[in-house]
């Protein structure tokens, strides 16, 4: 039995006719840039998240970059974020000449440690950018309270992995000043290339984001601000639209699979990232912790079970960023990077496949 790490093939078997129909519609009208599917998707996603403004963009990375640009982040500013994330989170800060300031993470969730956040705020802090890692939002209420207490610092939720998750009854992407997500194919809601979206209740920020994604253009050939080419292709919007009808089912299925993983992993006495199966996580990844990670990888590979490491080196220990943080200043992130191991997870993971994965872990 072949077990894919993320089973996009089985998904396509279920929704392939809808995907093809959507693609055919784009091919028929020929509006490949900013076609009608773009506005349709933005309206549907705004409705789903209950956030008034949704701006589709070319990637999750560009969603973060455009958001920072809309906030006016520039050289000399500081943006507080986490070191335990994909490089794009810090990359967009550095691209604007600003300085990422890293706060260590919680040992149980791998999300930013809110208790250490206030101590990192200075007069140069212009934004806070927590990451909702592995599909689970950070403690956004506490983060928002700290930001408000320090003069109303804007908060950008990097929700690239958590679209569809709930935090105290509210949807991820609607938890702060701005929410950003990714439609990279492996995400809980993905397209067949790159794509992303920005969500905000602030109409002025939304207008700025819309202009920035089209080279700062307010109307044709009239540019009010510096921007980028950050539009999401019509075809990719069409693909996400084809996936939306089954998305709620997929989130529920992820929760069921996550709950079974939790029960069995706990019975084995293995450590894991703490994610609940009550929609507070969409289980973008299912991640365990082990000091014997290499041995586990070898054992699982022997049985044809793929794994992944998200992430093997904290951002502040990467060569391009290590001068931004003192050595040893994020010990939890360093420990997690040496121990995390992600197992196959998708809504289409069968009971048989999950039993094989758990059986191999039990023997390791």
DRENDO-1510 file (C-alpha; in Angstrom, 1 decimal, always signed):
<recs>
REC; n; res; u; v; w
REC; 1; UNK; +0.0; +0.0; +0.0 .
REC; 2; UNK; +1.4; +3.4; -1.0 .
REC; 3; UNK; +0.6; +6.2; +1.5 .
REC; 4; UNK; +1.0; +9.7; +0.2 .
REC; 5; UNK; +2.0; +12.4; +2.6 .
REC; 6; UNK; -0.8; +14.6; +1.3 .
REC; 7; UNK; -3.4; +12.8; -0.9 .
REC; 8; UNK; -4.3; +15.3; -3.6 .
REC; 9; UNK; -5.0; +12.5; -6.1 .
REC; 10; UNK; -7.9; +11.1; -4.1 .
REC; 11; UNK; -9.3; +14.5; -3.7 .
REC; 12; UNK; -9.2; +15.1; -7.4 .
REC; 13; UNK; -11.0; +11.8; -8.0 .
REC; 14; UNK; -13.9; +13.1; -5.8 .
REC; 15; UNK; -14.1; +16.7; -7.3 .
REC; 16; UNK; -12.5; +16.3; -10.7 .
REC; 17; UNK; -15.7; +17.0; -12.7 .
REC; 18; UNK; -16.2; +20.3; -10.8 .
REC; 19; UNK; -12.6; +21.3; -11.3 .
REC; 20; UNK; -12.8; +20.6; -15.0 .
REC; 21; UNK; -16.0; +22.5; -15.3 .
REC; 22; UNK; -14.5; +25.5; -13.6 .
REC; 23; UNK; -11.4; +25.4; -15.8 .
REC; 24; UNK; -13.5; +25.0; -18.9 .
REC; 25; UNK; -15.4; +28.1; -18.0 .
REC; 26; UNK; -12.2; +30.2; -17.7 .
REC; 27; UNK; -10.9; +28.8; -21.0 .
REC; 28; UNK; -14.2; +29.8; -22.6 .
REC; 29; UNK; -14.3; +33.4; -21.4 .
REC; 30; UNK; -10.5; +33.9; -21.7 .
REC; 31; UNK; -10.1; +36.4; -18.9 .
REC; 32; UNK; -7.1; +34.8; -17.3 .
REC; 33; UNK; -6.2; +37.9; -15.2 .
REC; 34; UNK; -8.8; +39.4; -12.9 .
REC; 35; UNK; -11.6; +37.4; -14.5 .
REC; 36; UNK; -15.0; +37.0; -12.9 .
REC; 37; UNK; -13.9; +34.1; -10.7 .
REC; 38; UNK; -11.6; +36.4; -8.8 .
REC; 39; UNK; -14.4; +38.5; -7.4 .
REC; 40; UNK; -16.6; +35.5; -6.9 .
REC; 41; UNK; -13.9; +33.8; -4.8 .
REC; 42; UNK; -13.3; +36.9; -2.8 .
REC; 43; UNK; -17.0; +37.2; -2.0 .
REC; 44; UNK; -17.3; +33.5; -1.0 .
REC; 45; UNK; -14.2; +33.7; +1.2 .
REC; 46; UNK; -15.3; +36.9; +2.9 .
REC; 47; UNK; -18.6; +35.2; +3.7 .
REC; 48; UNK; -16.9; +32.1; +5.0 .
REC; 49; UNK; -14.6; +34.0; +7.3 .
REC; 50; UNK; -17.2; +36.6; +8.2 .
REC; 51; UNK; -14.6; +39.3; +7.4 .
REC; 52; UNK; -15.9; +42.2; +5.2 .
REC; 53; UNK; -12.9; +42.4; +2.9 .
REC; 54; UNK; -11.1; +39.6; +1.1 .
REC; 55; UNK; -8.3; +40.4; -1.4 .
REC; 56; UNK; -7.0; +37.5; -3.4 .
REC; 57; UNK; -3.2; +37.6; -4.2 .
REC; 58; UNK; -0.6; +35.6; -5.9 .
REC; 59; UNK; +0.7; +33.7; -2.9 .
REC; 60; UNK; +0.7; +33.5; +0.9 .
REC; 61; UNK; +4.1; +35.2; +0.9 .
REC; 62; UNK; +2.7; +38.1; -1.2 .
REC; 63; UNK; -0.3; +38.3; +1.2 .
REC; 64; UNK; +2.1; +39.0; +4.0 .
REC; 65; UNK; +4.3; +41.4; +2.0 .
REC; 66; UNK; +1.3; +43.4; +0.7 .
REC; 67; UNK; -0.1; +43.6; +4.2 .
REC; 68; UNK; +3.1; +45.0; +5.6 .
REC; 69; UNK; +3.3; +47.5; +2.7 .
REC; 70; UNK; -0.2; +48.6; +3.3 .
REC; 71; UNK; +0.7; +49.3; +7.0 .
REC; 72; UNK; +3.6; +51.4; +5.8 .
REC; 73; UNK; +6.4; +49.1; +7.2 .
REC; 74; UNK; +9.7; +50.5; +6.1 .
REC; 75; UNK; +13.5; +50.4; +6.8 .
REC; 76; UNK; +14.3; +50.8; +10.4 .
REC; 77; UNK; +11.0; +49.4; +11.7 .
REC; 78; UNK; +10.7; +46.3; +13.8 .
REC; 79; UNK; +8.1; +43.5; +13.3 .
REC; 80; UNK; +7.7; +40.9; +16.1 .
REC; 81; UNK; +7.3; +37.4; +14.9 .
REC; 82; UNK; +8.2; +33.7; +15.7 .
REC; 83; UNK; +11.4; +31.9; +14.7 .
REC; 84; UNK; +9.6; +28.6; +14.3 .
REC; 85; UNK; +7.9; +29.0; +10.9 .
REC; 86; UNK; +8.5; +28.9; +7.2 .
REC; 87; UNK; +11.1; +31.4; +6.1 .
REC; 88; UNK; +8.5; +33.6; +4.2 .
REC; 89; UNK; +7.2; +35.0; +7.5 .
REC; 90; UNK; +10.6; +36.7; +8.3 .
REC; 91; UNK; +11.6; +37.1; +4.6 .
REC; 92; UNK; +8.9; +39.7; +3.8 .
REC; 93; UNK; +9.9; +41.8; +6.8 .
REC; 94; UNK; +13.5; +41.8; +5.7 .
REC; 95; UNK; +12.6; +42.6; +2.1 .
REC; 96; UNK; +11.1; +45.9; +3.3 .
REC; 97; UNK; +14.3; +46.8; +5.2 .
REC; 98; UNK; +12.6; +46.2; +8.5 .
REC; 99; UNK; +14.0; +44.0; +11.3 .
REC; 100; UNK; +12.2; +40.8; +12.3 .
REC; 101; UNK; +12.3; +40.5; +16.1 .
REC; 102; UNK; +12.0; +36.9; +17.3 .
REC; 103; UNK; +10.0; +35.7; +20.3 .
REC; 104; UNK; +10.4; +32.1; +21.3 .
REC; 105; UNK; +7.5; +29.6; +21.1 .
REC; 106; UNK; +5.4; +27.5; +23.4 .
REC; 107; UNK; +6.8; +23.9; +23.9 .
REC; 108; UNK; +3.3; +22.3; +23.6 .
REC; 109; UNK; +1.8; +24.2; +20.6 .
REC; 110; UNK; +5.0; +25.6; +18.8 .
REC; 111; UNK; +3.0; +28.9; +18.5 .
REC; 112; UNK; +4.5; +32.2; +19.7 .
REC; 113; UNK; +4.9; +32.5; +23.5 .
REC; 114; UNK; +2.6; +35.3; +24.4 .
REC; 115; UNK; +4.2; +35.6; +27.9 .
REC; 116; UNK; +7.4; +36.8; +26.3 .
REC; 117; UNK; +5.8; +39.1; +23.8 .
REC; 118; UNK; +5.5; +42.4; +25.7 .
REC; 119; UNK; +9.2; +42.4; +26.6 .
REC; 120; UNK; +10.2; +42.6; +22.9 .
REC; 121; UNK; +8.1; +45.7; +22.1 .
REC; 122; UNK; +10.1; +48.9; +21.6 .
REC; 123; UNK; +9.3; +52.3; +20.1 .
REC; 124; UNK; +10.3; +50.8; +16.7 .
REC; 125; UNK; +7.8; +48.0; +16.8 .
REC; 126; UNK; +5.3; +48.7; +14.0 .
REC; 127; UNK; +3.5; +45.3; +13.7 .
REC; 128; UNK; +3.2; +41.9; +15.4 .
REC; 129; UNK; +3.0; +38.9; +13.1 .
REC; 130; UNK; +2.1; +35.6; +14.9 .
REC; 131; UNK; +1.9; +32.4; +13.0 .
REC; 132; UNK; -1.0; +29.9; +13.4 .
REC; 133; UNK; +1.3; +26.9; +13.1 .
REC; 134; UNK; +0.3; +23.4; +12.0 .
REC; 135; UNK; -3.3; +24.6; +11.5 .
REC; 136; UNK; -3.9; +26.0; +15.1 .
REC; 137; UNK; -4.2; +29.8; +15.8 .
REC; 138; UNK; -2.0; +31.3; +18.4 .
REC; 139; UNK; -3.5; +33.0; +21.4 .
REC; 140; UNK; -4.8; +35.9; +19.4 .
REC; 141; UNK; -6.9; +37.6; +22.0 .
REC; 142; UNK; -3.9; +37.9; +24.3 .
REC; 143; UNK; -1.8; +39.1; +21.5 .
REC; 144; UNK; -4.4; +41.7; +20.5 .
REC; 145; UNK; -4.6; +42.9; +24.1 .
REC; 146; UNK; -0.9; +43.4; +24.3 .
REC; 147; UNK; -0.8; +45.2; +21.0 .
REC; 148; UNK; -3.7; +47.5; +22.1 .
REC; 149; UNK; -2.0; +48.3; +25.4 .
REC; 150; UNK; +1.1; +49.5; +23.5 .
REC; 151; UNK; -0.6; +52.1; +21.4 .
REC; 152; UNK; -2.6; +50.0; +19.0 .
REC; 153; UNK; +0.2; +48.1; +17.2 .
REC; 154; UNK; -1.3; +46.3; +14.1 .
REC; 155; UNK; -1.5; +42.5; +14.3 .
REC; 156; UNK; -1.1; +40.4; +11.2 .
REC; 157; UNK; -2.1; +36.7; +11.6 .
REC; 158; UNK; +0.0; +34.5; +9.4 .
REC; 159; UNK; -2.8; +31.9; +8.8 .
REC; 160; UNK; -1.1; +30.2; +5.9 .
REC; 161; UNK; -1.8; +26.8; +7.6 .
REC; 162; UNK; -5.0; +27.5; +9.5 .
REC; 163; UNK; -7.7; +28.5; +7.1 .
REC; 164; UNK; -10.9; +27.0; +8.5 .
REC; 165; UNK; -9.8; +26.8; +12.1 .
REC; 166; UNK; -11.9; +28.3; +14.9 .
REC; 167; UNK; -10.6; +30.5; +17.8 .
REC; 168; UNK; -13.2; +31.2; +20.5 .
REC; 169; UNK; -15.9; +31.0; +17.9 .
REC; 170; UNK; -14.3; +33.1; +15.3 .
REC; 171; UNK; -12.6; +32.0; +12.1 .
REC; 172; UNK; -8.9; +32.1; +11.5 .
REC; 173; UNK; -8.1; +35.1; +9.3 .
REC; 174; UNK; -10.6; +37.2; +11.1 .
REC; 175; UNK; -8.9; +37.4; +14.4 .
REC; 176; UNK; -6.8; +40.6; +14.2 .
REC; 177; UNK; -6.1; +43.7; +12.1 .
REC; 178; UNK; -5.2; +41.6; +9.1 .
REC; 179; UNK; -5.3; +37.9; +8.3 .
REC; 180; UNK; -3.3; +36.2; +5.6 .
REC; 181; UNK; -3.6; +32.7; +4.2 .
REC; 182; UNK; -2.0; +30.6; +1.4 .
REC; 183; UNK; -3.6; +28.4; -1.2 .
REC; 184; UNK; -0.4; +26.5; -1.9 .
REC; 185; UNK; -1.5; +23.0; -3.0 .
REC; 186; UNK; -0.6; +21.3; +0.3 .
REC; 187; UNK; -2.6; +23.7; +2.4 .
REC; 188; UNK; -6.0; +22.7; +3.9 .
REC; 189; UNK; -7.6; +24.8; +1.1 .
REC; 190; UNK; -5.3; +24.7; -1.9 .
REC; 191; UNK; -5.2; +25.5; -5.6 .
REC; 192; UNK; -3.0; +23.8; -8.2 .
REC; 193; UNK; -0.2; +26.4; -8.1 .
REC; 194; UNK; +0.3; +29.5; -6.0 .
REC; 195; UNK; -2.3; +31.7; -4.5 .
REC; 196; UNK; -3.3; +33.5; -1.3 .
REC; 197; UNK; -5.6; +35.9; +0.3 .
REC; 198; UNK; -5.7; +38.9; +2.7 .
REC; 199; UNK; -8.7; +39.5; +5.1 .
REC; 200; UNK; -9.4; +42.7; +7.0 .
REC; 201; UNK; -12.3; +44.7; +8.4 .
REC; 202; UNK; -10.4; +47.9; +7.8 .
REC; 203; UNK; -11.7; +49.4; +4.5 .
REC; 204; UNK; -8.7; +51.7; +4.1 .
REC; 205; UNK; -6.3; +48.9; +4.5 .
REC; 206; UNK; -8.3; +46.8; +2.1 .
REC; 207; UNK; -8.1; +49.5; -0.5 .
REC; 208; UNK; -4.4; +49.8; +0.0 .
REC; 209; UNK; -3.9; +46.1; -0.4 .
REC; 210; UNK; -6.1; +46.0; -3.6 .
REC; 211; UNK; -4.0; +48.8; -5.1 .
REC; 212; UNK; -0.6; +47.3; -4.0 .
REC; 213; UNK; -1.4; +44.0; -5.7 .
REC; 214; UNK; -1.8; +45.7; -9.1 .
REC; 215; UNK; +1.4; +47.8; -9.0 .
REC; 216; UNK; -0.1; +50.4; -6.7 .
REC; 217; UNK; -2.7; +51.2; -9.3 .
REC; 218; UNK; -5.9; +53.0; -8.3 .
REC; 219; UNK; -7.3; +53.1; -11.8 .
REC; 220; UNK; -5.8; +52.1; -15.2 .
REC; 221; UNK; -2.3; +53.7; -15.5 .
REC; 222; UNK; -2.8; +55.9; -12.4 .
REC; 223; UNK; -0.6; +54.7; -9.6 .
REC; 224; UNK; -1.1; +56.2; -6.1 .
REC; 225; UNK; +1.5; +54.1; -4.3 .
REC; 226; UNK; +4.4; +51.6; -4.8 .
REC; 227; UNK; +3.1; +48.2; -5.5 .
REC; 228; UNK; +3.9; +44.7; -6.9 .
REC; 229; UNK; +2.4; +42.3; -9.4 .
REC; 230; UNK; +0.5; +40.3; -6.9 .
REC; 231; UNK; -2.7; +39.2; -8.5 .
REC; 232; UNK; -4.1; +35.7; -8.1 .
REC; 233; UNK; -4.7; +34.1; -11.5 .
REC; 234; UNK; -8.3; +33.5; -12.5 .
REC; 235; UNK; -7.6; +29.8; -13.1 .
REC; 236; UNK; -6.3; +29.3; -9.6 .
REC; 237; UNK; -9.4; +31.2; -8.2 .
REC; 238; UNK; -11.6; +28.8; -10.2 .
REC; 239; UNK; -9.9; +25.8; -8.7 .
REC; 240; UNK; -10.4; +27.0; -5.2 .
REC; 241; UNK; -14.0; +27.7; -6.0 .
REC; 242; UNK; -14.3; +24.1; -7.1 .
REC; 243; UNK; -12.9; +22.9; -3.8 .
REC; 244; UNK; -15.1; +25.1; -1.5 .
REC; 245; UNK; -18.2; +22.9; -1.5 .
REC; 246; UNK; -16.3; +20.0; +0.1 .
REC; 247; UNK; -14.1; +22.1; +2.3 .
REC; 248; UNK; -16.2; +21.8; +5.5 .
REC; 249; UNK; -16.4; +18.1; +5.1 .
REC; 250; UNK; -12.6; +18.0; +4.7 .
REC; 251; UNK; -12.1; +20.0; +7.8 .
REC; 252; UNK; -14.4; +17.6; +9.8 .
REC; 253; UNK; -12.5; +14.6; +8.4 .
REC; 254; UNK; -9.2; +16.1; +9.4 .
REC; 255; UNK; -10.5; +16.5; +12.9 .
REC; 256; UNK; -11.6; +12.8; +13.0 .
REC; 257; UNK; -8.2; +11.7; +11.8 .
REC; 258; UNK; -6.5; +14.0; +14.2 .
REC; 259; UNK; -8.5; +12.7; +17.1 .
REC; 260; UNK; -7.6; +9.1; +16.3 .
REC; 261; UNK; -3.9; +10.1; +16.0 .
REC; 262; UNK; -4.1; +11.9; +19.3 .
REC; 263; UNK; -5.6; +8.9; +21.1 .
REC; 264; UNK; -3.2; +6.4; +19.8 .
REC; 265; UNK; -0.1; +8.6; +20.1 .
REC; 266; UNK; -1.0; +9.3; +23.7 .
REC; 267; UNK; -1.5; +5.6; +24.4 .
REC; 268; UNK; +2.0; +4.9; +23.0 .
REC; 269; UNK; +3.5; +7.6; +25.3 .
REC; 270; UNK; +4.9; +9.6; +22.5 .
REC; 271; UNK; +5.1; +13.4; +22.6 .
REC; 272; UNK; +3.2; +15.5; +20.2 .
REC; 273; UNK; +2.2; +19.0; +19.3 .
REC; 274; UNK; -0.9; +19.7; +21.2 .
REC; 275; UNK; -3.8; +20.1; +18.8 .
REC; 276; UNK; -7.4; +19.6; +19.6 .
REC; 277; UNK; -10.0; +17.9; +17.3 .
REC; 278; UNK; -12.7; +20.5; +18.1 .
REC; 279; UNK; -12.0; +22.8; +15.0 .
REC; 280; UNK; -9.4; +24.8; +17.0 .
REC; 281; UNK; -7.0; +23.2; +14.6 .
REC; 282; UNK; -7.5; +22.1; +11.0 .
REC; 283; UNK; -4.5; +19.8; +11.3 .
REC; 284; UNK; -2.6; +21.1; +8.3 .
REC; 285; UNK; +0.1; +18.8; +9.7 .
REC; 286; UNK; +0.1; +16.2; +12.3 .
REC; 287; UNK; +3.3; +16.5; +14.2 .
REC; 288; UNK; +5.0; +14.4; +16.9 .
REC; 289; UNK; +8.2; +15.0; +18.9 .
REC; 290; UNK; +11.0; +12.6; +19.4 .
REC; 291; UNK; +14.7; +12.7; +20.4 .
REC; 292; UNK; +14.9; +9.5; +18.2 .
REC; 293; UNK; +13.6; +11.3; +15.1 .
REC; 294; UNK; +16.1; +9.8; +12.7 .
REC; 295; UNK; +15.3; +6.3; +13.8 .
REC; 296; UNK; +11.6; +6.9; +13.4 .
REC; 297; UNK; +12.1; +8.3; +9.9 .
REC; 298; UNK; +14.1; +5.2; +8.9 .
REC; 299; UNK; +11.5; +2.9; +10.4 .
REC; 300; UNK; +8.6; +4.6; +8.7 .
REC; 301; UNK; +10.5; +4.8; +5.4 .
REC; 302; UNK; +11.2; +1.1; +5.6 .
REC; 303; UNK; +7.4; +0.6; +5.6 .
REC; 304; UNK; +6.8; +3.0; +2.8 .
REC; 305; UNK; +5.5; +5.8; +5.0 .
REC; 306; UNK; +6.6; +9.3; +4.1 .
REC; 307; UNK; +7.3; +11.9; +6.7 .
REC; 308; UNK; +8.3; +15.6; +6.7 .
REC; 309; UNK; +10.1; +18.0; +9.1 .
REC; 310; UNK; +8.4; +21.4; +9.7 .
REC; 311; UNK; +10.9; +22.9; +10.4 .
REC; 312; UNK; +14.5; +21.6; +10.8 .
REC; 313; UNK; +16.2; +25.0; +11.4 .
REC; 314; UNK; +14.6; +28.0; +13.2 .
REC; 315; UNK; +14.5; +31.1; +11.1 .
REC; 316; UNK; +16.9; +33.0; +13.5 .
REC; 317; UNK; +19.5; +30.2; +13.0 .
REC; 318; UNK; +19.4; +30.4; +9.2 .
REC; 319; UNK; +22.5; +31.9; +7.7 .
REC; 320; UNK; +20.6; +34.9; +6.3 .
REC; 321; UNK; +19.0; +35.8; +9.6 .
REC; 322; UNK; +21.3; +34.6; +12.4 .
REC; 323; UNK; +22.8; +38.1; +13.0 .
REC; 324; UNK; +19.3; +39.3; +14.2 .
REC; 325; UNK; +19.2; +37.2; +17.3 .
REC; 326; UNK; +21.7; +36.3; +20.1 .
REC; 327; UNK; +22.8; +32.7; +20.1 .
REC; 328; UNK; +20.6; +30.5; +22.3 .
REC; 329; UNK; +17.9; +33.2; +22.7 .
REC; 330; UNK; +15.1; +30.9; +21.4 .
REC; 331; UNK; +15.8; +27.6; +23.2 .
REC; 332; UNK; +12.3; +26.1; +22.7 .
REC; 333; UNK; +12.4; +26.7; +19.0 .
REC; 334; UNK; +15.8; +25.1; +18.8 .
REC; 335; UNK; +14.7; +22.0; +20.7 .
REC; 336; UNK; +11.5; +21.6; +18.6 .
REC; 337; UNK; +13.5; +21.9; +15.4 .
REC; 338; UNK; +15.5; +18.9; +16.4 .
REC; 339; UNK; +12.5; +16.8; +17.4 .
REC; 340; UNK; +9.4; +17.6; +15.2 .
REC; 341; UNK; +8.3; +15.0; +12.7 .
REC; 342; UNK; +5.1; +15.3; +10.7 .
REC; 343; UNK; +3.1; +12.2; +9.7 .
REC; 344; UNK; +0.8; +11.8; +6.7 .
REC; 345; UNK; -2.4; +13.8; +7.0 .
REC; 346; UNK; -5.2; +14.6; +4.6 .
REC; 347; UNK; -8.9; +14.2; +4.6 .
REC; 348; UNK; -8.5; +11.2; +2.4 .
REC; 349; UNK; -6.2; +9.2; +4.7 .
REC; 350; UNK; -7.9; +5.9; +5.0 .
REC; 351; UNK; -8.4; +4.0; +8.2 .
REC; 352; UNK; -6.2; +1.2; +6.8 .
REC; 353; UNK; -3.4; +3.7; +6.0 .
REC; 354; UNK; -3.6; +5.3; +9.4 .
REC; 355; UNK; -3.5; +2.0; +11.1 .
REC; 356; UNK; -0.3; +1.1; +9.2 .
REC; 357; UNK; +1.3; +4.4; +10.2 .
REC; 358; UNK; +0.4; +3.9; +13.9 .
REC; 359; UNK; +1.5; +0.3; +13.8 .
REC; 360; UNK; +4.9; +1.2; +12.4 .
REC; 361; UNK; +5.3; +3.9; +15.1 .
REC; 362; UNK; +4.4; +1.3; +17.8 .
REC; 363; UNK; +7.2; -1.0; +16.6 .
REC; 364; UNK; +9.9; +1.8; +16.3 .
</recs>
